[in-house]
Amino acid sequence: MCLGVPGKIVEIYEANGLKMGKIDFGGVTREVCLAYVPDACVGEYTVIHAGFALNRISEQEALETLEILQQIAADELETGEP
């Protein structure tokens, strides 16, 4: 199963001719390629998969998705089942 995770763009820069960014995933920051979302801006949310931003999403959608993912993780801890 593939999973795209929402994150907030906190920095945008160019590296080796590619638009790159630092994305905040609730306190964890990772470098991501932003080439597929060329008009993305700092402060916006995007769905990340395998190090690539795939599309922009609203803050509301991002926060709702993160809440669902947190509930899934909490349920897995509680039941011991993935």
Summary of the structure (lengths in Angstrom):
residues: 82
radius of gyration: 13.8
end to end distance: 12.6
largest distance: 46.4
contacts: 209
relative contact order: 0.20
helix: 26%
strand: 41%
